[in-house]
Amino acid sequence: MKNKPTMYLLYRVVDESSYKQIANVKASKEVWDILEKKYKGDNRVKQTRLQTLKSELESKRMKEAERG
């Protein structure tokens, strides 16, 4: 009984590419698992990119300090 409202909400909040992945899935738990798997990697990518940017910033600061 709770599946239909949950599915409705999940369909409403996802972007088009995610919707295409979940459009034919019947259970909200399965939809949730698909979305979790899809977006879980995003956090790792963001964290890695953030570390890279921090390192680049620190490197530039060190170069400026050497010149200064």
N, C-alpha and C positions, 0 to 999 in steps of 0.2 A: 504494500500500500504506500509506503514511503518512497518507493523507487521513482514514481512518476514526477512528483514535485522536485526531487533531487535532480533527476535527469533534465528537467526543464531549466533549472537554474544553471546547471553545468553547460548546457547548450547555449544559454544566453551570454555567458561570460567569456567564452573562448573565442579566439580569432578564427579567421576562415580556414587556415591550414590545419589548425587543431580540430575544428569542426569536421573537416573531411575525414580525419582519422577516427573520430568517434561516432560519426553519423549513424552507422549501422549496428552499434553496440547496444545491447538490450539491458544490461545491468549497470547501475550507477557505480558499483564497486569496480567493475571492469573499466569503466570510463576513467574513474579516479586513478587506477593503476597505470593506464596509458598516459594520462596527463602528467602524473608524477615522474614516470620514466622519461618523458619528453623534456620536462623542464628541470629535472635534477642536474643534468649536465650543464645547464646554463649557469648555475651557481659556481661550478668548478671553473668554467671558462671565465666568468667575471672575476673570480678570485685570482686566477692566474694573470689575467690582464692587469688587475689592480697592482699585483706584486711587481709586474714589469714596469708599470708607470712609476711606481714608488722608487724603484731602482734607478730608472732614468732620471728622475728628479734629483735624487741624491747624488748621482754622478755629475749632473750639471752644477749643483751647488758646490761640489768639491772643486770642479774646474774653475768656477768663478772665484772661490776662495784662494786658489793658487795664483790667479791673475791679480787679485786684489791688493 
